Amino acid sequence: MVRHIEIKDEALRLPILNALTPYMARATTTPVAVASTPLPPPPEYDLALRRPGDALREKIKEVSPSLVERYLSWILRRPTEADPWRAAHRRLALGPQLR
């Protein structure tokens, strides 16, 4: 039985405790007070702060091969690690036109 739970993100403490309360063994018979309104997510989880496709562009830059490696992949018709990410980025860009 786990006796200690470490919550590293203080903004998520209350939602985590609310979710785990029914599964925790109680030492007393008094009910635990639970907040009725959920807390908003922390700012770093807010998707409105990121433009559509920013995460894909970052991932493509991270996994893209060099110019020479890309050329060799093209000549040998071998896929690169970045190809699926580029395809997802194209689908994101064409999304409104596909509907």
C-alpha positions as CSV (number, residue, x, y, z in Angstrom):
1,M,0.0,0.0,0.0
2,V,1.3,3.4,-1.0
3,R,1.4,5.8,2.0
4,H,3.0,8.8,0.4
5,I,2.0,10.5,-2.9
6,E,4.3,13.2,-4.3
7,I,2.6,15.7,-6.5
8,K,5.3,17.7,-8.3
9,D,2.9,20.2,-10.1
10,E,1.1,22.2,-7.4
11,A,-1.5,23.5,-9.9
12,L,-2.6,19.9,-10.3
13,R,-2.7,19.0,-6.6
14,L,-6.4,19.4,-6.1
15,P,-7.6,17.6,-9.2
16,I,-5.2,14.7,-8.5
17,L,-6.4,14.4,-4.9
18,N,-10.0,14.6,-6.0
19,A,-9.5,11.8,-8.5
20,L,-7.7,9.6,-6.0
21,T,-9.9,10.2,-3.0
22,P,-12.3,7.3,-3.6
23,Y,-9.4,4.9,-3.8
24,M,-7.4,6.1,-0.8
25,A,-7.9,4.3,2.5
26,R,-9.2,6.6,5.2
27,A,-7.8,6.6,8.7
28,T,-11.0,8.2,10.0
29,T,-14.6,7.9,9.1
30,T,-15.1,11.6,8.5
31,P,-15.6,12.6,4.9
32,V,-12.9,14.5,3.1
33,A,-14.0,17.9,1.8
34,V,-13.6,18.1,-2.0
35,A,-13.8,21.3,-4.0
36,S,-16.9,21.6,-6.2
37,T,-15.3,23.7,-9.0
38,P,-12.3,22.3,-11.0
39,L,-9.2,24.5,-11.3
40,P,-8.2,25.7,-14.7
41,P,-5.2,24.0,-16.3
42,P,-1.8,25.7,-15.8
43,P,-0.8,28.2,-18.6
44,E,1.7,25.9,-20.2
45,Y,-1.2,23.5,-21.1
46,D,-3.1,26.3,-22.8
47,L,-3.3,25.4,-26.5
48,A,-4.5,29.0,-27.4
49,L,-1.0,30.2,-26.8
50,R,0.4,28.1,-29.7
51,R,-0.3,28.7,-33.3
52,P,-1.6,25.6,-35.2
53,G,1.4,23.7,-36.6
54,D,4.1,25.1,-34.3
55,A,4.7,21.8,-32.6
56,L,4.9,20.0,-35.9
57,R,7.4,22.5,-37.3
58,E,9.6,22.1,-34.2
59,K,9.5,18.3,-34.5
60,I,10.3,18.5,-38.2
61,K,13.3,20.7,-37.5
62,E,14.4,18.3,-34.7
63,V,14.3,15.1,-36.8
64,S,15.1,16.4,-40.3
65,P,18.3,15.0,-41.9
66,S,20.9,17.3,-43.4
67,L,20.7,18.4,-47.0
68,V,23.1,15.7,-48.2
69,E,21.2,13.0,-46.2
70,R,17.9,14.2,-47.6
71,Y,19.3,14.2,-51.2
72,L,20.6,10.6,-50.8
73,S,17.2,9.5,-49.3
74,W,15.5,11.1,-52.3
75,I,17.9,9.4,-54.8
76,L,17.6,6.0,-53.1
77,R,13.9,6.5,-52.5
78,R,14.2,5.9,-48.8
79,P,11.9,7.6,-46.3
80,T,13.4,9.8,-43.7
81,E,12.3,10.1,-40.1
82,A,10.8,13.5,-40.8
83,D,8.6,12.3,-43.7
84,P,5.6,11.4,-41.6
85,W,5.8,14.7,-39.7
86,R,5.9,16.6,-43.0
87,A,2.8,14.7,-44.2
88,A,1.0,15.6,-41.0
89,H,2.0,19.2,-41.5
90,R,0.7,19.2,-45.1
91,R,-2.6,17.7,-43.9
92,L,-2.9,20.4,-41.2
93,A,-2.2,23.1,-43.8
94,L,-4.7,21.6,-46.3
95,G,-7.3,20.7,-43.7
96,P,-9.7,23.6,-44.5
97,Q,-9.5,22.8,-48.2
98,L,-10.3,19.1,-47.7
99,R,-13.7,19.8,-46.1
